[in-house]
Amino acid sequence: MSLLVKRARALVTMDPLRREIRDGSVLVKGNVIECTGTDAEVAEWIAAAPAERTPQTVIDAGGCVVLPGLINGHHHMFQTLTRAIGTGGGLALFDWLKLLYPVWAGVDAESIYVSAKVALCELLLSGATTVADHLYLFPNGARLDDEIRAAQELGVRFHPTRGSMSVGQSEGGLPPDSVVEREEDILRDSQRLIEAFHDSAPYSMLRIGLAPCSPFSVSDSLMRETARLARGYKAVGLHTHLAETLDEERYCLERYGRRPLEYAEDLGWVGPDVWYAHMVHPSAMEIGMMARHGCGACHCPSSNMILASGIAPVREMVDQGVRLGLGVDGSASNDGNHMLGEARQAMLLARVGWPGFESRADRFSAREALQLGTLGGAAMLARDDIGSLEPGKAADLVAFRVDGLEHAGAQGDPVAALMTCAPGRAWLSVINGKIVVDRGELVGVDMGALVARHNALSARLLARAGLA
């Protein structure tokens, strides 16, 4: 299939020159971008070899900003089943987890599948085209396979990570013993998933990662063995929560005698194949360590705010060369799945500053926030085939209308308006060369039936836990 998207009010390429093309076009052939430029330039290029280059499908994106598909680097999609439980009452991370672990112990294969589909639909409609998820508990027959099926049905580019918890409360960990697994079972299933699903090729739609949950829920040996297993395969990423809260920092200092990143380094959890979630409280030394080792980090501003975890030093991490991307996190610690909205939150929160730094409106621009959600996310996931609209890159692009009520008066800079005005809904989404959102609606999804089933599963889960 070949596709031409033309007449974009602004085509945001994120190429090395950061070109923004007025009246821009992008031509897709198969699953790869073939040409970008002004409408006239792309039309001329097509006319030079019409038999080969004339597109089968043409979309008029007049009134839209077209940009690379957004990349969500950290999430827990099963938590859509328990939104607003704990966050509405104002619980911080550890207390929030203690409330919800027993509830999540009731999930099963169907609830993992349906919640993943709901979360992915919400993400797709907010501009996400690549999604990394962290599933770390597997009761009642639930498997990572269940959310992989949901992603494949929707056509999203997916980086699911096989999470794990092996240290329960009886051994000094935070999760109840009922939701932890034996380490030999974790490693066996991790290997099964890599060999069954992982695709390391360029333009891959599915890459497996391995993700022990956090310093307070797994053992040293599991961290080491997980890294050893992952590094036996090409492009299998390593992911974990790190430096999210001051409680975690105190836990690491008391239990291990190390700050969180020092502890990770001791275990071999540094390098270009590693990305951490949150990194709210790194020291200056730890920021330098991440940059030196080539580690990635995923900034989750909404979750960090709603759980009062703190404000991550985004400016310092970007300036020192940390591979920084964005994640919506949650869904029960956000409680939304809006990727464009998360980029906006990142911009706003960076301007507020963090302890020891003054608030400054010029600290982080709208375009830097968009870059975190595109090129930043690609670098974080160690991918060079997504994140920009350039010939040879994967055909992942989204379009947002900027000609309606929400952007009235913002025509002087419609690209910045995506960040400064209310977050919009994707009008078009193309993933791997296929249209998945058309004129603001998901293709082939019965949304009413999906939401109804999701709410029924959520009600059953909460009722069993005595919270309904």
Wavefront OBJ file of the C-alpha trace (Angstrom):
o trace
v 0.000 0.000 0.000
v 1.198 3.531 -0.755
v -0.173 6.585 1.025
v 0.193 10.331 0.575
v -0.638 12.742 3.396
v -0.629 16.252 1.947
v -1.440 19.913 2.656
v -0.378 19.730 6.318
v -0.572 23.118 8.012
v 2.786 22.131 9.464
v 4.770 18.941 8.898
v 7.023 18.464 11.940
v 9.808 16.197 10.715
v 12.105 15.967 13.777
v 14.869 15.390 11.235
v 18.460 16.538 12.009
v 17.579 20.059 10.835
v 14.292 19.988 12.802
v 12.441 21.136 9.687
v 8.825 22.237 10.043
v 7.326 22.348 6.563
v 4.348 24.560 5.799
v 1.953 22.950 3.291
v 3.894 19.735 3.782
v 3.483 16.230 2.401
v 4.752 12.811 3.396
v 4.679 9.851 1.007
v 4.602 6.316 2.420
v 5.335 3.139 0.501
v 4.525 -0.056 2.328
v 5.621 0.439 5.931
v 8.400 2.974 5.235
v 8.491 6.726 4.599
v 9.635 7.350 1.035
v 9.611 11.154 0.684
v 8.871 14.313 2.684
v 8.788 17.958 1.651
v 6.455 20.699 0.542
v 3.396 19.668 -1.417
v 5.062 20.926 -4.584
v 8.323 19.074 -3.918
v 6.638 15.747 -3.201
v 4.284 16.162 -6.188
v 7.299 16.780 -8.420
v 9.043 13.712 -6.995
v 5.976 11.553 -7.710
v 5.654 12.969 -11.225
v 9.238 11.937 -12.035
v 8.210 8.255 -11.838
v 4.413 8.128 -11.690
v 4.098 4.413 -12.404
v 6.132 3.583 -9.309
v 5.298 6.478 -6.996
v 1.651 7.444 -7.521
v -0.081 6.741 -4.185
v -3.091 4.475 -3.840
v -4.553 6.530 -0.981
v -4.419 10.316 -0.581
v -5.359 12.102 2.653
v -5.882 15.849 2.764
v -4.426 17.024 6.091
v -5.299 20.683 5.584
v -5.780 22.331 8.985
v -3.573 19.734 10.719
v -0.175 19.550 12.309
v 1.435 16.272 11.238
v 4.232 14.867 13.376
v 6.006 11.584 14.094
v 3.986 9.121 16.117
v 4.411 9.658 19.860
v 6.263 7.043 21.904
v 5.048 5.960 25.331
v 7.961 4.483 27.255
v 6.382 3.278 30.512
v 2.937 2.047 31.456
v 0.920 -0.522 33.420
v -2.127 -1.017 31.229
v -3.900 -3.451 33.572
v -4.319 -0.564 35.998
v -7.082 0.950 33.860
v -9.259 -1.441 35.886
v -8.577 0.486 39.121
v -8.419 4.145 38.182
v -9.036 6.719 40.929
v -8.637 4.131 43.712
v -6.049 5.655 46.016
v -5.172 8.625 43.847
v -8.495 10.324 44.538
v -7.891 10.063 48.272
v -4.358 11.377 48.077
v -2.162 8.339 48.760
v 1.576 8.416 48.073
v 3.332 5.561 46.267
v 4.008 3.012 49.007
v 0.574 3.393 50.639
v -1.080 3.406 47.212
v 0.653 0.131 46.327
v -0.286 -1.475 49.646
v -3.937 -0.625 48.972
v -3.939 -1.933 45.411
v -1.731 -5.040 45.485
v -4.555 -7.152 47.030
v -7.000 -5.806 44.435
v -4.698 -6.600 41.516
v -4.300 -10.129 42.870
v -7.755 -10.745 41.374
v -6.897 -10.033 37.733
v -7.053 -12.846 35.189
v -6.301 -13.412 31.511
v -9.456 -11.707 30.258
v -9.003 -8.623 32.413
v -5.383 -8.263 31.245
v -6.493 -8.486 27.612
v -9.476 -6.137 27.884
v -7.686 -3.534 30.033
v -4.756 -3.522 27.608
v -7.108 -2.933 24.710
v -8.835 -0.052 26.509
v -5.531 1.587 27.455
v -4.132 1.165 23.944
v -7.250 2.675 22.369
v -6.940 5.704 24.605
v -3.248 6.008 23.784
v -3.825 5.695 20.028
v -6.426 8.454 20.128
v -3.919 10.680 21.943
v -1.196 10.297 19.302
v 0.813 7.309 20.546
v 2.002 4.858 17.911
v 4.652 2.976 19.930
v 3.872 1.749 23.447
v 6.034 0.089 26.089
v 4.160 -1.637 28.896
v 5.336 -3.105 32.204
v 3.223 -6.038 33.424
v 4.653 -7.354 36.676
v 2.052 -9.643 38.285
v 0.518 -12.760 36.808
v -2.218 -14.266 38.988
v -5.025 -16.575 37.900
v -3.467 -17.673 34.621
v -2.710 -14.147 33.340
v 0.205 -13.914 30.896
v 1.999 -11.230 28.933
v 0.577 -12.975 25.864
v -2.846 -11.526 26.744
v -1.820 -7.919 26.213
v 0.323 -8.828 23.212
v -2.851 -10.122 21.567
v -4.614 -6.811 22.233
v -1.748 -4.817 20.723
v -1.582 -6.992 17.626
v -5.315 -6.665 17.041
v -5.059 -2.866 17.154
v -1.861 -2.626 15.098
v 0.223 -0.688 17.621
v 4.040 -0.909 17.660
v 4.585 -2.674 20.961
v 7.386 -3.069 23.524
v 5.839 -5.253 26.246
v 8.114 -6.000 29.189
v 7.881 -9.137 31.289
v 7.858 -7.700 34.782
v 8.422 -9.627 37.973
v 8.174 -9.513 41.755
v 9.938 -12.150 43.833
v 10.445 -10.607 47.301
v 7.274 -10.407 49.361
v 6.576 -8.863 52.729
v 7.814 -11.903 54.645
v 11.298 -11.307 53.162
v 11.338 -7.529 53.643
v 9.749 -6.503 50.340
v 6.694 -4.333 49.813
v 4.256 -6.601 47.885
v 2.222 -9.249 49.717
v 3.550 -12.782 49.348
v 0.409 -13.750 47.402
v 1.478 -11.774 44.303
v 5.170 -12.722 44.070
v 6.554 -15.538 41.911
v 9.367 -18.058 42.182
v 12.466 -16.751 40.454
v 12.991 -19.896 38.391
v 9.442 -19.518 37.025
v 10.054 -15.869 36.172
v 13.222 -16.624 34.231
v 11.663 -19.588 32.445
v 8.679 -17.535 31.283
v 10.933 -14.623 30.302
v 12.915 -16.891 27.997
v 9.706 -18.368 26.562
v 8.389 -14.914 25.686
v 11.611 -13.797 24.020
v 11.775 -16.916 21.891
v 8.070 -16.853 21.026
v 7.562 -13.166 20.256
v 10.700 -11.014 20.132
v 11.607 -9.453 16.789
v 14.889 -7.544 16.693
v 14.679 -6.639 12.984
v 14.341 -3.045 11.739
v 10.719 -1.810 11.727
v 9.841 -4.489 14.288
v 6.291 -4.304 15.600
v 7.049 -6.345 18.727
v 10.088 -6.338 20.970
v 10.147 -8.016 24.354
v 11.859 -6.432 27.357
v 12.567 -7.862 30.810
v 11.563 -5.758 33.789
v 12.034 -6.760 37.443
v 9.661 -4.371 39.134
v 11.690 -2.343 41.620
v 14.418 -2.483 44.278
v 11.784 -3.209 46.923
v 10.169 -6.202 45.197
v 12.959 -8.347 43.667
v 16.242 -9.902 44.785
v 19.783 -9.104 43.736
v 20.076 -12.510 42.099
v 16.965 -12.014 39.988
v 18.248 -8.662 38.768
v 21.576 -10.200 37.764
v 20.082 -13.296 36.136
v 17.510 -11.213 34.258
v 20.253 -9.028 32.798
v 22.268 -12.091 31.834
v 19.256 -13.650 30.094
v 18.297 -10.488 28.201
v 21.851 -9.915 26.973
v 21.895 -13.356 25.413
v 19.546 -12.023 22.726
v 19.696 -9.078 20.354
v 17.751 -5.895 21.261
v 16.016 -7.254 24.358
v 15.753 -4.226 26.636
v 16.051 -4.063 30.423
v 13.595 -1.934 32.360
v 12.773 -1.185 36.002
v 11.420 1.527 38.302
v 14.246 3.510 39.852
v 14.680 6.647 41.982
v 10.923 7.274 41.950
v 10.454 8.407 45.542
v 12.442 9.407 48.603
v 10.968 6.336 50.351
v 12.688 4.173 47.721
v 15.940 6.067 48.207
v 15.786 5.454 51.971
v 14.955 1.779 51.365
v 18.023 1.329 49.134
v 20.324 3.139 51.548
v 19.084 1.118 54.526
v 18.901 -2.296 52.806
v 21.801 -2.120 50.343
v 23.950 0.762 51.571
v 23.741 2.315 48.126
v 21.759 4.997 46.363
v 19.330 3.530 43.768
v 21.531 3.990 40.708
v 24.665 2.867 42.540
v 22.757 -0.294 43.471
v 21.714 -0.787 39.842
v 25.306 -0.329 38.668
v 26.528 -2.958 41.137
v 24.065 -5.419 39.579
v 25.094 -4.699 35.989
v 21.948 -2.726 35.300
v 23.551 0.109 33.364
v 24.162 0.533 29.652
v 22.436 1.433 26.393
v 20.059 -1.539 26.707
v 18.638 -0.216 30.024
v 15.920 2.340 30.607
v 14.516 3.321 33.987
v 11.039 4.575 34.834
v 10.668 7.893 36.684
v 14.150 9.004 37.833
v 12.582 11.684 40.003
v 15.378 11.846 42.590
v 18.743 11.228 40.929
v 21.699 13.069 42.400
v 24.015 15.082 40.167
v 26.424 12.155 40.356
v 23.725 9.720 39.233
v 22.720 11.908 36.279
v 26.351 11.841 35.199
v 26.428 8.050 35.620
v 23.375 7.608 33.392
v 24.883 9.798 30.694
v 28.255 8.061 30.899
v 26.770 4.564 30.654
v 24.210 5.522 27.980
v 21.216 4.619 30.150
v 17.702 5.722 29.230
v 15.060 7.202 31.512
v 11.317 7.636 31.165
v 9.796 10.803 32.609
v 6.228 10.310 33.902
v 5.139 13.768 35.097
v 1.422 13.166 35.760
v 2.015 10.042 37.836
v 4.815 11.747 39.739
v 2.508 14.635 40.560
v -0.602 12.686 41.547
v 1.390 10.418 43.895
v 3.417 13.401 45.157
v 6.657 11.649 44.216
v 8.401 14.868 43.226
v 9.636 16.741 40.157
v 12.292 15.091 37.995
v 15.311 17.231 36.977
v 14.466 17.012 33.283
v 16.541 20.009 32.185
v 19.700 18.598 33.749
v 19.148 15.103 32.335
v 18.559 16.423 28.810
v 21.521 18.791 28.974
v 23.866 16.015 30.122
v 22.787 13.672 27.337
v 20.600 11.164 29.166
v 18.354 9.317 26.693
v 15.122 10.781 28.074
v 11.615 9.945 26.866
v 8.052 10.163 28.164
v 5.521 7.768 29.660
v 1.958 8.149 30.838
v 2.459 5.498 33.571
v -0.553 4.312 35.519
v -3.280 3.917 34.492
v -4.149 3.998 38.185
v -1.483 6.594 38.945
v -2.274 9.231 36.349
v -5.292 8.285 35.753
v -5.228 8.870 32.026
v -3.583 7.561 28.888
v -3.121 10.791 26.918
v 0.306 10.906 25.322
v 0.070 14.425 23.887
v -1.225 15.570 27.268
v 1.778 13.958 28.952
v 4.147 15.919 26.734
v 2.303 19.076 27.778
v 2.634 18.135 31.452
v 6.359 17.586 30.980
v 6.730 21.067 29.551
v 4.722 22.674 32.354
v 6.382 20.796 35.196
v 9.900 21.496 33.923
v 9.073 25.202 33.968
v 7.989 24.992 37.605
v 11.437 23.631 38.453
v 12.473 21.289 41.243
v 14.008 21.600 44.725
v 17.059 23.818 44.594
v 16.150 25.441 41.272
v 14.034 28.493 40.629
v 10.886 28.367 38.522
v 11.472 29.733 35.022
v 9.089 29.960 32.105
v 11.936 29.610 29.593
v 13.298 26.399 31.092
v 11.583 24.018 28.648
v 9.992 24.862 25.309
v 6.985 23.336 23.560
v 9.187 21.874 20.855
v 11.526 20.281 23.388
v 8.526 18.567 24.952
v 7.433 17.245 21.545
v 10.974 16.036 20.973
v 10.880 14.065 24.243
v 7.754 12.311 22.998
v 9.240 11.437 19.594
v 13.020 11.326 19.115
v 13.546 11.083 22.871
v 11.303 8.062 23.127
v 13.002 6.378 20.189
v 16.437 6.872 21.774
v 15.146 5.685 25.141
v 13.971 2.421 23.554
v 17.246 2.136 21.604
v 15.506 2.417 18.229
v 16.779 4.365 15.240
v 13.905 3.478 12.901
v 11.143 5.541 14.547
v 10.754 9.019 16.076
v 11.073 11.226 12.980
v 9.525 11.721 9.543
v 12.425 11.006 7.209
v 12.901 8.750 4.182
v 13.795 5.280 5.370
v 12.116 5.606 8.762
v 9.097 3.541 9.780
v 5.802 4.970 8.533
v 4.443 6.072 11.924
v 2.766 9.474 11.882
v -0.107 11.299 13.529
v -2.114 14.399 12.684
v -3.925 16.761 15.047
v -6.404 19.345 13.814
v -5.533 22.921 14.776
v -8.357 24.669 12.911
v -11.083 24.292 15.525
v -12.315 25.978 18.680
v -9.481 24.794 20.949
v -6.818 26.406 18.752
v -8.661 29.545 17.658
v -6.187 32.402 17.830
v -3.164 30.098 17.897
v -2.400 30.137 14.176
v 0.778 32.140 14.653
v 2.498 29.000 15.934
v 0.280 25.931 15.488
v 3.091 23.547 16.466
v 3.552 25.169 19.865
v -0.241 25.316 20.185
v -0.323 21.521 20.465
v 1.463 21.983 23.811
v 0.108 25.279 25.099
v -3.566 24.738 24.265
v -5.761 21.931 25.583
v -4.466 18.499 24.468
v -6.272 17.332 21.358
v -7.461 14.043 19.924
v -5.586 12.461 17.037
v -7.430 13.042 13.761
v -5.211 10.593 11.864
v -2.796 7.890 12.967
v -0.713 5.749 10.649
v 1.363 2.916 12.123
v 3.668 0.799 10.003
v 1.988 2.286 6.942
v -1.559 1.342 8.011
v -4.317 3.754 9.035
v -5.449 2.984 12.601
v -7.196 6.279 13.408
v -9.280 7.875 10.673
v -10.890 11.293 11.223
v -10.691 10.909 14.971
v -12.086 7.380 15.195
v -10.322 4.058 15.691
v -10.651 1.767 12.708
v -12.499 -1.496 13.385
v -13.118 -1.037 17.129
v -16.543 -1.324 18.782
v -15.716 1.131 21.529
v -19.071 0.897 23.315
v -18.851 -2.864 23.736
v -15.195 -2.711 24.757
v -15.775 -0.097 27.469
v -18.854 -1.916 28.771
v -16.939 -5.173 29.179
v -14.010 -3.346 30.769
v -16.273 -1.666 33.314
v -17.917 -4.989 34.157
v -14.531 -6.592 34.795
v -13.461 -3.590 36.870
v -16.633 -3.738 38.978
v -16.118 -7.468 39.602
v -12.502 -6.907 40.633
v -13.366 -4.094 43.041
v -16.310 -6.017 44.503
v -14.116 -9.018 45.280
v -11.711 -6.697 47.104
v -14.521 -5.027 49.055
v -13.990 -1.664 47.366
v -17.171 -1.449 45.281
l 1 2 3 4 5 6 7 8 9 10 11 12 13 14 15 16 17 18 19 20 21 22 23 24 25 26 27 28 29 30 31 32 33 34 35 36 37 38 39 40 41 42 43 44 45 46 47 48 49 50 51 52 53 54 55 56 57 58 59 60 61 62 63 64 65 66 67 68 69 70 71 72 73 74 75 76 77 78 79 80 81 82 83 84 85 86 87 88 89 90 91 92 93 94 95 96 97 98 99 100 101 102 103 104 105 106 107 108 109 110 111 112 113 114 115 116 117 118 119 120 121 122 123 124 125 126 127 128 129 130 131 132 133 134 135 136 137 138 139 140 141 142 143 144 145 146 147 148 149 150 151 152 153 154 155 156 157 158 159 160 161 162 163 164 165 166 167 168 169 170 171 172 173 174 175 176 177 178 179 180 181 182 183 184 185 186 187 188 189 190 191 192 193 194 195 196 197 198 199 200 201 202 203 204 205 206 207 208 209 210 211 212 213 214 215 216 217 218 219 220 221 222 223 224 225 226 227 228 229 230 231 232 233 234 235 236 237 238 239 240 241 242 243 244 245 246 247 248 249 250 251 252 253 254 255 256 257 258 259 260 261 262 263 264 265 266 267 268 269 270 271 272 273 274 275 276 277 278 279 280 281 282 283 284 285 286 287 288 289 290 291 292 293 294 295 296 297 298 299 300 301 302 303 304 305 306 307 308 309 310 311 312 313 314 315 316 317 318 319 320 321 322 323 324 325 326 327 328 329 330 331 332 333 334 335 336 337 338 339 340 341 342 343 344 345 346 347 348 349 350 351 352 353 354 355 356 357 358 359 360 361 362 363 364 365 366 367 368 369 370 371 372 373 374 375 376 377 378 379 380 381 382 383 384 385 386 387 388 389 390 391 392 393 394 395 396 397 398 399 400 401 402 403 404 405 406 407 408 409 410 411 412 413 414 415 416 417 418 419 420 421 422 423 424 425 426 427 428 429 430 431 432 433 434 435 436 437 438 439 440 441 442 443 444 445 446 447 448 449 450 451 452 453 454 455 456 457 458 459 460 461 462 463 464 465 466 467 468
